[in-house]
Amino acid sequence: MPNQPAYRQVAVHGKFIRTPSFTMRWIESPDGFCRFCFLAKKKNGNAVYRNKCRRLLRPLFFERVPHIAKPVWAMIIVSDNSEVMSSERMRESALKVFKKMEWTDGLDAQG
């Protein structure tokens, strides 16, 4: 997102979707572009864990961008701590979000 007020706008006014691994808060994009930020707090784990979460989630969300009819600004907040997190669990949660948001075009072909 372009600046700190944009983060606040999403955090305060955004709609949300909860999954077992993370929460996504989102608003319709005021500038017509999809923008995502990925947050993993210190209470969830060390820096290595937080970076791993971002590395797993970033490609999952950005590959969906061509299939998003209405662009959004979204904040993805990881809720899993390092003991329960797995890459498969993150992917399953992301798929749940994509289905709820109706971003599933081409999803079946990718597997």
A tleap script that builds the chain and sets N, CA, C and O, in Angstrom:
source leaprc.protein.ff14SB
mol = sequence {
  NMET PRO ASN GLN PRO ALA TYR ARG GLN VAL
  ALA VAL HIE GLY LYS PHE ILE ARG THR PRO
  SER PHE THR MET ARG TRP ILE GLU SER PRO
  ASP GLY PHE CYS ARG PHE CYS PHE LEU ALA
  LYS LYS LYS ASN GLY ASN ALA VAL TYR ARG
  ASN LYS CYS ARG ARG LEU LEU ARG PRO LEU
  PHE PHE GLU ARG VAL PRO HIE ILE ALA LYS
  PRO VAL TRP ALA MET ILE ILE VAL SER ASP
  ASN SER GLU VAL MET SER SER GLU ARG MET
  ARG GLU SER ALA LEU LYS VAL PHE LYS LYS
  MET GLU TRP THR ASP GLY LEU ASP ALA GLN
  CGLY
}
set mol.1.N position { 0.842 -1.169 0.000 }
set mol.1.CA position { 0.000 0.000 0.000 }
set mol.1.C position { 0.890 1.236 0.000 }
set mol.1.O position { 2.015 1.200 0.499 }
set mol.2.N position { 0.390 2.309 -0.553 }
set mol.2.CA position { 1.270 3.439 -0.807 }
set mol.2.C position { 1.798 4.168 0.430 }
set mol.2.O position { 2.914 4.685 0.394 }
set mol.3.N position { 1.032 4.225 1.521 }
set mol.3.CA position { 1.479 5.000 2.680 }
set mol.3.C position { 0.724 4.561 3.934 }
set mol.3.O position { -0.198 3.748 3.868 }
set mol.4.N position { 1.132 5.113 5.071 }
set mol.4.CA position { 0.536 4.714 6.345 }
set mol.4.C position { -0.965 5.018 6.445 }
set mol.4.O position { -1.699 4.187 6.981 }
set mol.5.N position { -1.452 6.151 5.962 }
set mol.5.CA position { -2.909 6.354 6.013 }
set mol.5.C position { -3.690 5.273 5.255 }
set mol.5.O position { -4.818 4.949 5.626 }
set mol.6.N position { -3.100 4.723 4.209 }
set mol.6.CA position { -3.769 3.640 3.473 }
set mol.6.C position { -3.905 2.406 4.357 }
set mol.6.O position { -4.940 1.741 4.334 }
set mol.7.N position { -2.863 2.092 5.140 }
set mol.7.CA position { -2.941 0.967 6.079 }
set mol.7.C position { -4.065 1.199 7.084 }
set mol.7.O position { -4.857 0.301 7.367 }
set mol.8.N position { -4.120 2.399 7.609 }
set mol.8.CA position { -5.163 2.725 8.595 }
set mol.8.C position { -6.555 2.617 7.986 }
set mol.8.O position { -7.485 2.117 8.618 }
set mol.9.N position { -6.683 3.090 6.755 }
set mol.9.CA position { -7.977 3.037 6.082 }
set mol.9.C position { -8.453 1.588 5.966 }
set mol.9.O position { -9.620 1.298 6.229 }
set mol.10.N position { -7.562 0.682 5.577 }
set mol.10.CA position { -7.927 -0.733 5.458 }
set mol.10.C position { -8.216 -1.315 6.834 }
set mol.10.O position { -9.192 -2.046 7.007 }
set mol.11.N position { -7.373 -0.997 7.818 }
set mol.11.CA position { -7.537 -1.560 9.160 }
set mol.11.C position { -8.836 -1.107 9.818 }
set mol.11.O position { -9.490 -1.898 10.497 }
set mol.12.N position { -9.216 0.144 9.628 }
set mol.12.CA position { -10.388 0.691 10.307 }
set mol.12.C position { -11.680 0.435 9.529 }
set mol.12.O position { -12.691 0.044 10.112 }
set mol.13.N position { -11.646 0.652 8.226 }
set mol.13.CA position { -12.874 0.595 7.431 }
set mol.13.C position { -13.032 -0.694 6.638 }
set mol.13.O position { -14.065 -0.902 6.002 }
set mol.14.N position { -12.024 -1.562 6.663 }
set mol.14.CA position { -12.065 -2.750 5.819 }
set mol.14.C position { -13.023 -3.822 6.303 }
set mol.14.O position { -13.256 -3.982 7.501 }
set mol.15.N position { -13.572 -4.550 5.346 }
set mol.15.CA position { -14.347 -5.747 5.660 }
set mol.15.C position { -13.332 -6.841 5.962 }
set mol.15.O position { -12.158 -6.707 5.618 }
set mol.16.N position { -13.773 -7.925 6.605 }
set mol.16.CA position { -12.783 -8.941 6.924 }
set mol.16.C position { -13.300 -10.348 6.680 }
set mol.16.O position { -14.501 -10.616 6.695 }
set mol.17.N position { -12.343 -11.227 6.457 }
set mol.17.CA position { -12.589 -12.657 6.300 }
set mol.17.C position { -11.592 -13.356 7.209 }
set mol.17.O position { -10.397 -13.062 7.179 }
set mol.18.N position { -12.091 -14.283 8.018 }
set mol.18.CA position { -11.202 -15.041 8.904 }
set mol.18.C position { -11.047 -16.462 8.382 }
set mol.18.O position { -12.010 -17.078 7.924 }
set mol.19.N position { -9.827 -16.972 8.458 }
set mol.19.CA position { -9.539 -18.368 8.144 }
set mol.19.C position { -8.727 -18.915 9.312 }
set mol.19.O position { -8.327 -18.149 10.188 }
set mol.20.N position { -8.473 -20.228 9.346 }
set mol.20.CA position { -7.697 -20.769 10.466 }
set mol.20.C position { -6.298 -20.160 10.604 }
set mol.20.O position { -5.798 -20.024 11.721 }
set mol.21.N position { -5.662 -19.794 9.492 }
set mol.21.CA position { -4.277 -19.326 9.546 }
set mol.21.C position { -4.098 -17.815 9.543 }
set mol.21.O position { -3.099 -17.310 10.054 }
set mol.22.N position { -5.046 -17.093 8.979 }
set mol.22.CA position { -4.896 -15.640 8.917 }
set mol.22.C position { -6.244 -14.955 8.749 }
set mol.22.O position { -7.264 -15.590 8.479 }
set mol.23.N position { -6.214 -13.639 8.918 }
set mol.23.CA position { -7.373 -12.783 8.706 }
set mol.23.C position { -7.040 -11.840 7.563 }
set mol.23.O position { -5.926 -11.321 7.487 }
set mol.24.N position { -7.986 -11.619 6.686 }
set mol.24.CA position { -7.780 -10.657 5.611 }
set mol.24.C position { -8.779 -9.524 5.782 }
set mol.24.O position { -9.989 -9.749 5.831 }
set mol.25.N position { -8.261 -8.302 5.873 }
set mol.25.CA position { -9.100 -7.096 5.883 }
set mol.25.C position { -8.908 -6.448 4.527 }
set mol.25.O position { -7.787 -6.379 4.024 }
set mol.26.N position { -10.005 -5.965 3.924 }
set mol.26.CA position { -9.903 -5.416 2.581 }
set mol.26.C position { -10.924 -4.309 2.342 }
set mol.26.O position { -11.977 -4.248 2.975 }
set mol.27.N position { -10.569 -3.442 1.404 }
set mol.27.CA position { -11.485 -2.427 0.895 }
set mol.27.C position { -11.353 -2.434 -0.627 }
set mol.27.O position { -10.352 -2.900 -1.171 }
set mol.28.N position { -12.370 -1.915 -1.304 }
set mol.28.CA position { -12.250 -1.766 -2.750 }
set mol.28.C position { -11.175 -0.721 -3.033 }
set mol.28.O position { -11.073 0.290 -2.339 }
set mol.29.N position { -10.389 -0.982 -4.052 }
set mol.29.CA position { -9.246 -0.135 -4.363 }
set mol.29.C position { -9.674 1.248 -4.844 }
set mol.29.O position { -10.419 1.356 -5.818 }
set mol.30.N position { -9.211 2.316 -4.171 }
set mol.30.CA position { -9.542 3.661 -4.639 }
set mol.30.C position { -8.750 4.066 -5.886 }
set mol.30.O position { -9.148 4.995 -6.589 }
set mol.31.N position { -7.625 3.376 -6.170 }
set mol.31.CA position { -6.802 3.759 -7.321 }
set mol.31.C position { -6.872 2.761 -8.483 }
set mol.31.O position { -6.199 2.947 -9.497 }
set mol.32.N position { -7.681 1.702 -8.341 }
set mol.32.CA position { -7.855 0.752 -9.432 }
set mol.32.C position { -6.800 -0.334 -9.526 }
set mol.32.O position { -6.800 -1.108 -10.483 }
set mol.33.N position { -5.892 -0.409 -8.544 }
set mol.33.CA position { -4.844 -1.427 -8.533 }
set mol.33.C position { -4.984 -2.311 -7.304 }
set mol.33.O position { -5.379 -1.841 -6.236 }
set mol.34.N position { -4.661 -3.596 -7.455 }
set mol.34.CA position { -4.636 -4.501 -6.300 }
set mol.34.C position { -3.363 -4.244 -5.509 }
set mol.34.O position { -2.273 -4.159 -6.076 }
set mol.35.N position { -3.507 -4.124 -4.220 }
set mol.35.CA position { -2.348 -3.948 -3.337 }
set mol.35.C position { -2.561 -4.842 -2.125 }
set mol.35.O position { -3.652 -4.900 -1.558 }
set mol.36.N position { -1.492 -5.541 -1.737 }
set mol.36.CA position { -1.557 -6.443 -0.596 }
set mol.36.C position { -0.424 -6.112 0.362 }
set mol.36.O position { 0.670 -5.738 -0.062 }
set mol.37.N position { -0.690 -6.252 1.649 }
set mol.37.CA position { 0.387 -6.214 2.636 }
set mol.37.C position { 0.211 -7.440 3.527 }
set mol.37.O position { -0.911 -7.871 3.795 }
set mol.38.N position { 1.316 -7.985 3.974 }
set mol.38.CA position { 1.311 -9.216 4.751 }
set mol.38.C position { 1.951 -8.934 6.099 }
set mol.38.O position { 3.110 -8.526 6.173 }
set mol.39.N position { 1.184 -9.156 7.172 }
set mol.39.CA position { 1.655 -8.858 8.517 }
set mol.39.C position { 1.743 -10.136 9.339 }
set mol.39.O position { 0.789 -10.911 9.412 }
set mol.40.N position { 2.887 -10.339 9.948 }
set mol.40.CA position { 3.060 -11.426 10.909 }
set mol.40.C position { 3.698 -10.777 12.130 }
set mol.40.O position { 4.808 -10.252 12.047 }
set mol.41.N position { 3.017 -10.809 13.240 }
set mol.41.CA position { 3.461 -10.090 14.430 }
set mol.41.C position { 4.525 -10.871 15.189 }
set mol.41.O position { 4.650 -12.086 15.040 }
set mol.42.N position { 5.283 -10.155 16.002 }
set mol.42.CA position { 6.354 -10.784 16.775 }
set mol.42.C position { 5.850 -11.866 17.706 }
set mol.42.O position { 6.570 -12.826 17.983 }
set mol.43.N position { 4.625 -11.732 18.194 }
set mol.43.CA position { 4.096 -12.737 19.117 }
set mol.43.C position { 3.894 -14.085 18.427 }
set mol.43.O position { 3.808 -15.113 19.099 }
set mol.44.N position { 3.817 -14.095 17.081 }
set mol.44.CA position { 3.636 -15.339 16.340 }
set mol.44.C position { 4.927 -16.149 16.217 }
set mol.44.O position { 4.879 -17.377 16.133 }
set mol.45.N position { 6.058 -15.487 16.205 }
set mol.45.CA position { 7.322 -16.211 16.065 }
set mol.45.C position { 8.465 -15.261 15.752 }
set mol.45.O position { 8.291 -14.044 15.699 }
set mol.46.N position { 9.638 -15.847 15.547 }
set mol.46.CA position { 10.826 -15.031 15.296 }
set mol.46.C position { 10.824 -14.490 13.859 }
set mol.46.O position { 9.905 -14.763 13.087 }
set mol.47.N position { 11.857 -13.726 13.513 }
set mol.47.CA position { 11.926 -13.079 12.202 }
set mol.47.C position { 11.953 -14.099 11.067 }
set mol.47.O position { 11.353 -13.870 10.017 }
set mol.48.N position { 12.635 -15.205 11.264 }
set mol.48.CA position { 12.696 -16.245 10.234 }
set mol.48.C position { 11.286 -16.757 9.931 }
set mol.48.O position { 10.918 -16.915 8.767 }
set mol.49.N position { 10.506 -17.013 10.968 }
set mol.49.CA position { 9.128 -17.486 10.798 }
set mol.49.C position { 8.268 -16.439 10.096 }
set mol.49.O position { 7.521 -16.764 9.174 }
set mol.50.N position { 8.372 -15.188 10.530 }
set mol.50.CA position { 7.551 -14.128 9.942 }
set mol.50.C position { 7.872 -13.940 8.460 }
set mol.50.O position { 6.971 -13.745 7.644 }
set mol.51.N position { 9.150 -13.998 8.117 }
set mol.51.CA position { 9.544 -13.877 6.713 }
set mol.51.C position { 9.058 -15.073 5.899 }
set mol.51.O position { 8.669 -14.919 4.741 }
set mol.52.N position { 9.077 -16.262 6.497 }
set mol.52.CA position { 8.590 -17.460 5.805 }
set mol.52.C position { 7.105 -17.318 5.482 }
set mol.52.O position { 6.667 -17.678 4.389 }
set mol.53.N position { 6.337 -16.798 6.425 }
set mol.53.CA position { 4.905 -16.575 6.186 }
set mol.53.C position { 4.705 -15.651 4.996 }
set mol.53.O position { 3.877 -15.921 4.126 }
set mol.54.N position { 5.455 -14.572 4.960 }
set mol.54.CA position { 5.324 -13.621 3.851 }
set mol.54.C position { 5.731 -14.260 2.527 }
set mol.54.O position { 5.078 -14.048 1.505 }
set mol.55.N position { 6.815 -15.045 2.546 }
set mol.55.CA position { 7.269 -15.712 1.319 }
set mol.55.C position { 6.245 -16.712 0.802 }
set mol.55.O position { 6.114 -16.888 -0.409 }
set mol.56.N position { 5.518 -17.368 1.700 }
set mol.56.CA position { 4.481 -18.316 1.281 }
set mol.56.C position { 3.254 -17.601 0.723 }
set mol.56.O position { 2.705 -18.009 -0.301 }
set mol.57.N position { 2.830 -16.543 1.390 }
set mol.57.CA position { 1.580 -15.880 1.025 }
set mol.57.C position { 1.697 -14.962 -0.193 }
set mol.57.O position { 0.773 -14.881 -1.003 }
set mol.58.N position { 2.823 -14.276 -0.320 }
set mol.58.CA position { 2.965 -13.281 -1.388 }
set mol.58.C position { 2.672 -13.858 -2.781 }
set mol.58.O position { 1.846 -13.286 -3.492 }
set mol.59.N position { 3.305 -14.965 -3.207 }
set mol.59.CA position { 3.007 -15.475 -4.553 }
set mol.59.C position { 1.579 -15.998 -4.700 }
set mol.59.O position { 0.993 -15.893 -5.778 }
set mol.60.N position { 1.011 -16.560 -3.628 }
set mol.60.CA position { -0.363 -17.060 -3.706 }
set mol.60.C position { -1.335 -15.938 -4.043 }
set mol.60.O position { -2.231 -16.113 -4.869 }
set mol.61.N position { -1.160 -14.792 -3.408 }
set mol.61.CA position { -2.081 -13.680 -3.629 }
set mol.61.C position { -1.792 -12.946 -4.934 }
set mol.61.O position { -2.723 -12.586 -5.655 }
set mol.62.N position { -0.521 -12.718 -5.248 }
set mol.62.CA position { -0.221 -11.951 -6.453 }
set mol.62.C position { -0.527 -12.723 -7.732 }
set mol.62.O position { -0.783 -12.103 -8.764 }
set mol.63.N position { -0.509 -14.052 -7.700 }
set mol.63.CA position { -0.894 -14.798 -8.907 }
set mol.63.C position { -2.406 -14.760 -9.137 }
set mol.63.O position { -2.869 -15.103 -10.225 }
set mol.64.N position { -3.171 -14.356 -8.146 }
set mol.64.CA position { -4.627 -14.227 -8.280 }
set mol.64.C position { -5.036 -12.897 -8.911 }
set mol.64.O position { -6.165 -12.763 -9.382 }
set mol.65.N position { -4.148 -11.926 -8.929 }
set mol.65.CA position { -4.493 -10.572 -9.381 }
set mol.65.C position { -5.196 -10.553 -10.744 }
set mol.65.O position { -6.179 -9.826 -10.883 }
set mol.66.N position { -4.752 -11.307 -11.757 }
set mol.66.CA position { -5.463 -11.256 -13.048 }
set mol.66.C position { -6.911 -11.747 -12.974 }
set mol.66.O position { -7.705 -11.450 -13.867 }
set mol.67.N position { -7.263 -12.493 -11.927 }
set mol.67.CA position { -8.600 -13.064 -11.800 }
set mol.67.C position { -9.514 -12.252 -10.881 }
set mol.67.O position { -10.635 -12.669 -10.589 }
set mol.68.N position { -9.037 -11.100 -10.432 }
set mol.68.CA position { -9.821 -10.265 -9.521 }
set mol.68.C position { -10.566 -9.216 -10.343 }
set mol.68.O position { -9.953 -8.336 -10.948 }
set mol.69.N position { -11.894 -9.320 -10.357 }
set mol.69.CA position { -12.718 -8.408 -11.162 }
set mol.69.C position { -12.665 -6.978 -10.618 }
set mol.69.O position { -12.479 -6.027 -11.377 }
set mol.70.N position { -12.829 -6.829 -9.293 }
set mol.70.CA position { -12.772 -5.516 -8.658 }
set mol.70.C position { -11.503 -5.453 -7.818 }
set mol.70.O position { -11.400 -6.166 -6.820 }
set mol.71.N position { -10.535 -4.618 -8.193 }
set mol.71.CA position { -9.288 -4.538 -7.432 }
set mol.71.C position { -9.534 -4.157 -5.967 }
set mol.71.O position { -10.466 -3.418 -5.649 }
set mol.72.N position { -8.683 -4.676 -5.093 }
set mol.72.CA position { -8.802 -4.425 -3.657 }
set mol.72.C position { -7.457 -4.001 -3.081 }
set mol.72.O position { -6.398 -4.279 -3.643 }
set mol.73.N position { -7.536 -3.329 -1.956 }
set mol.73.CA position { -6.390 -3.154 -1.085 }
set mol.73.C position { -6.646 -4.103 0.070 }
set mol.73.O position { -7.690 -4.019 0.717 }
set mol.74.N position { -5.721 -4.997 0.339 }
set mol.74.CA position { -5.949 -6.010 1.368 }
set mol.74.C position { -4.765 -6.114 2.312 }
set mol.74.O position { -3.607 -5.973 1.919 }
set mol.75.N position { -5.095 -6.365 3.563 }
set mol.75.CA position { -4.107 -6.570 4.614 }
set mol.75.C position { -4.310 -8.000 5.119 }
set mol.75.O position { -5.380 -8.338 5.624 }
set mol.76.N position { -3.279 -8.837 4.982 }
set mol.76.CA position { -3.360 -10.227 5.414 }
set mol.76.C position { -2.561 -10.340 6.705 }
set mol.76.O position { -1.350 -10.119 6.713 }
set mol.77.N position { -3.240 -10.685 7.797 }
set mol.77.CA position { -2.623 -10.727 9.124 }
set mol.77.C position { -2.544 -12.180 9.570 }
set mol.77.O position { -3.567 -12.827 9.792 }
set mol.78.N position { -1.318 -12.690 9.698 }
set mol.78.CA position { -1.101 -14.088 10.078 }
set mol.78.C position { -1.480 -14.275 11.536 }
set mol.78.O position { -1.065 -13.497 12.396 }
set mol.79.N position { -2.276 -15.318 11.819 }
set mol.79.CA position { -2.678 -15.598 13.196 }
set mol.79.C position { -2.040 -16.873 13.740 }
set mol.79.O position { -2.007 -17.072 14.954 }
set mol.80.N position { -1.533 -17.742 12.859 }
set mol.80.CA position { -0.867 -18.969 13.312 }
set mol.80.C position { 0.452 -18.630 13.989 }
set mol.80.O position { 1.175 -17.740 13.544 }
set mol.81.N position { 0.762 -19.345 15.071 }
set mol.81.CA position { 2.101 -19.196 15.625 }
set mol.81.C position { 3.005 -20.254 14.994 }
set mol.81.O position { 2.531 -21.116 14.254 }
set mol.82.N position { 4.284 -20.188 15.281 }
set mol.82.CA position { 5.251 -21.036 14.586 }
set mol.82.C position { 5.064 -22.525 14.863 }
set mol.82.O position { 5.505 -23.351 14.063 }
set mol.83.N position { 4.424 -22.893 15.972 }
set mol.83.CA position { 4.247 -24.316 16.298 }
set mol.83.C position { 3.201 -24.990 15.416 }
set mol.83.O position { 3.336 -26.175 15.111 }
set mol.84.N position { 2.166 -24.269 15.001 }
set mol.84.CA position { 1.075 -24.894 14.242 }
set mol.84.C position { 1.116 -24.594 12.745 }
set mol.84.O position { 0.403 -25.241 11.977 }
set mol.85.N position { 1.923 -23.639 12.314 }
set mol.85.CA position { 1.943 -23.241 10.919 }
set mol.85.C position { 2.600 -24.294 10.041 }
set mol.85.O position { 3.622 -24.876 10.403 }
set mol.86.N position { 1.995 -24.530 8.877 }
set mol.86.CA position { 2.626 -25.334 7.828 }
set mol.86.C position { 2.279 -24.676 6.496 }
set mol.86.O position { 1.287 -23.954 6.393 }
set mol.87.N position { 3.089 -24.926 5.492 }
set mol.87.CA position { 2.823 -24.310 4.192 }
set mol.87.C position { 1.495 -24.801 3.624 }
set mol.87.O position { 0.780 -24.043 2.969 }
set mol.88.N position { 1.162 -26.070 3.873 }
set mol.88.CA position { -0.109 -26.612 3.385 }
set mol.88.C position { -1.294 -25.913 4.062 }
set mol.88.O position { -2.294 -25.605 3.412 }
set mol.89.N position { -1.174 -25.669 5.356 }
set mol.89.CA position { -2.250 -24.985 6.092 }
set mol.89.C position { -2.448 -23.559 5.559 }
set mol.89.O position { -3.583 -23.099 5.428 }
set mol.90.N position { -1.351 -22.863 5.252 }
set mol.90.CA position { -1.442 -21.509 4.688 }
set mol.90.C position { -2.124 -21.549 3.323 }
set mol.90.O position { -2.990 -20.722 3.037 }
set mol.91.N position { -1.736 -22.511 2.477 }
set mol.91.CA position { -2.343 -22.623 1.143 }
set mol.91.C position { -3.840 -22.907 1.240 }
set mol.91.O position { -4.634 -22.320 0.505 }
set mol.92.N position { -4.225 -23.809 2.149 }
set mol.92.CA position { -5.646 -24.126 2.326 }
set mol.92.C position { -6.430 -22.883 2.759 }
set mol.92.O position { -7.532 -22.635 2.269 }
set mol.93.N position { -5.857 -22.113 3.673 }
set mol.93.CA position { -6.521 -20.884 4.120 }
set mol.93.C position { -6.629 -19.877 2.976 }
set mol.93.O position { -7.652 -19.208 2.830 }
set mol.94.N position { -5.577 -19.769 2.169 }
set mol.94.CA position { -5.616 -18.854 1.025 }
set mol.94.C position { -6.697 -19.282 0.038 }
set mol.94.O position { -7.418 -18.436 -0.492 }
set mol.95.N position { -6.818 -20.580 -0.215 }
set mol.95.CA position { -7.859 -21.072 -1.130 }
set mol.95.C position { -9.253 -20.748 -0.608 }
set mol.95.O position { -10.147 -20.422 -1.389 }
set mol.96.N position { -9.445 -20.835 0.711 }
set mol.96.CA position { -10.738 -20.480 1.304 }
set mol.96.C position { -11.058 -19.005 1.057 }
set mol.96.O position { -12.193 -18.656 0.732 }
set mol.97.N position { -10.060 -18.154 1.213 }
set mol.97.CA position { -10.259 -16.724 0.963 }
set mol.97.C position { -10.599 -16.494 -0.505 }
set mol.97.O position { -11.512 -15.731 -0.821 }
set mol.98.N position { -9.863 -17.154 -1.406 }
set mol.98.CA position { -10.108 -16.960 -2.839 }
set mol.98.C position { -11.530 -17.372 -3.206 }
set mol.98.O position { -12.176 -16.721 -4.028 }
set mol.99.N position { -12.014 -18.446 -2.602 }
set mol.99.CA position { -13.381 -18.894 -2.894 }
set mol.99.C position { -14.411 -17.920 -2.330 }
set mol.99.O position { -15.398 -17.606 -2.996 }
set mol.100.N position { -14.187 -17.439 -1.105 }
set mol.100.CA position { -15.119 -16.474 -0.505 }
set mol.100.C position { -15.156 -15.162 -1.288 }
set mol.100.O position { -16.208 -14.537 -1.420 }
set mol.101.N position { -14.001 -14.755 -1.803 }
set mol.101.CA position { -13.911 -13.501 -2.554 }
set mol.101.C position { -14.250 -13.686 -4.036 }
set mol.101.O position { -14.267 -12.718 -4.796 }
set mol.102.N position { -14.519 -14.920 -4.441 }
set mol.102.CA position { -14.826 -15.258 -5.833 }
set mol.102.C position { -13.674 -14.915 -6.767 }
set mol.102.O position { -13.879 -14.374 -7.854 }
set mol.103.N position { -12.451 -15.240 -6.328 }
set mol.103.CA position { -11.248 -15.065 -7.136 }
set mol.103.C position { -10.788 -16.418 -7.680 }
set mol.103.O position { -9.586 -16.665 -7.776 }
set mol.104.N position { -11.714 -17.282 -8.030 }
set mol.104.CA position { -11.366 -18.666 -8.351 }
set mol.104.C position { -11.192 -18.947 -9.836 }
set mol.104.O position { -10.916 -20.094 -10.189 }
set mol.105.N position { -11.336 -17.970 -10.727 }
set mol.105.CA position { -11.121 -18.221 -12.151 }
set mol.105.C position { -9.722 -18.781 -12.371 }
set mol.105.O position { -8.736 -18.199 -11.920 }
set mol.106.N position { -9.640 -19.907 -13.061 }
set mol.106.CA position { -8.350 -20.526 -13.348 }
set mol.106.C position { -7.758 -21.294 -12.198 }
set mol.106.O position { -6.686 -21.880 -12.345 }
set mol.107.N position { -8.419 -21.314 -11.050 }
set mol.107.CA position { -7.887 -21.997 -9.873 }
set mol.107.C position { -7.913 -23.503 -10.047 }
set mol.107.O position { -6.976 -24.185 -9.632 }
set mol.108.N position { -8.977 -24.045 -10.659 }
set mol.108.CA position { -9.080 -25.484 -10.855 }
set mol.108.C position { -8.002 -25.997 -11.804 }
set mol.108.O position { -7.513 -27.114 -11.632 }
set mol.109.N position { -7.628 -25.206 -12.796 }
set mol.109.CA position { -6.610 -25.628 -13.754 }
set mol.109.C position { -5.233 -25.701 -13.105 }
set mol.109.O position { -4.395 -26.507 -13.510 }
set mol.110.N position { -4.996 -24.844 -12.078 }
set mol.110.CA position { -3.698 -24.831 -11.414 }
set mol.110.C position { -3.582 -25.935 -10.389 }
set mol.110.O position { -2.474 -26.382 -10.088 }
set mol.111.N position { -4.696 -26.385 -9.845 }
set mol.111.CA position { -4.689 -27.459 -8.854 }
set mol.111.C position { -4.635 -26.918 -7.531 }
set mol.111.O position { -4.621 -27.670 -6.557 }
savepdb mol mol.pdb
quit
